Amino acid sequence: MRLDGRAAGTCSATGRLSLDAPGDVTCTDAEAGPLFASVEAAKRREAEARARISGAPEPYSVHATADTVVRVLAEVDTSALEQAQRRDEEQLAQAPSPAESAARAASAPSGDRDADRPLDCAHRMPKGAVRSGKGWILNTAGANGRTETGEACLKKPPKNKAAKRKPNPFGYAEAKAAVRRLGLDPRHHLSRCHIIAARFGGSNKLKTNLSPCGQLLTNNSGLGMSHFEIEVAADIAKEPDGSVRYLVEPVFRAPDSSIPRWFSMIAVFYSPTGIPEHVLSRTVPNWVDGGPAGVTNIGN
């Protein structure tokens, strides 16, 4: 959010909404309130000064703008339907009598029919994905070569170390130029952010797993990408036999943009039996700090 051209913070929220009914998801920007009060007070004093000169009430306004990004992740758990269909097929093939069906149902152990089949994202591997641990990772690129999405099923993910030397992703040259125009040194203010983190098995060498990003705020701040990854890793450690459906998407202003303006991050956690448990999400602006305007979004 920006108030009269000044950065006024950001916020994010996650909610569960019905697919067939309206609903609301709200968040509160804690930084905006004090800044609005300060800006509004200054505007009011200016208007009062003009009114004393003109002898008539003088209007004033506070110009507020906000970029809103909405990301929706919907998934239907079909495991119960699949189990019911398999039971129906077995009954039709064997054509048992009602008495035999009742006897077999009574003697079958509850919940063990498909105990060896995973009910989570691990067995729904999309085309083009590569195995990673017991899950998978899928990186995609747009028509112009820019990084578009990173999607993963995190199940026992391998822990890679972030490499000191990584290739320059699409848009990195433009991002360096944007940082230099702000009078800043790209060596300290620009990074190559992982889309799927190395700690989750993400590649250090694949250009489509990297994207140009602000180093201090976007990558390493308390509201940045790395901190979100730390939160996800901590929740994985609490239930290591579960799985996580993980989606990271650079958000661009236009089809021909080369530097993202935001990064949308969503993690849906599943129990070892494949039951959705909770969701974490964050939208991270692609910010650098220290230029003439203070905080600047380098996305184009």
Secondary structure, 3 states (H helix, E strand, C coil): CEECCEECCCCCCCCCCCCCCCCCCCCCCCCHHHHHHHHHHHHHHHHHHHHHHHCCCCCCCCCEECCCCCCCCCCCCCHHHHHHHHHHHHHHHHCCCHHHHHHHHHHCCCCCCCCCCCCCHHHCCCCCCEEECCEEEEEEECCCCCEEEEEEEECCCCCCCCCCCCCCCCCHHHHHHHHHHCCCCHHHHEEEEECCCHHHCCCCCCHHHEEEEEHHHHHCCCCCHHHHHHHHHHHHHHCCCCEEEEEEEEECCCCCCCCCCEEEEEEEEECCCCCEEEEEEEEEECEEEEECCEEEECCC
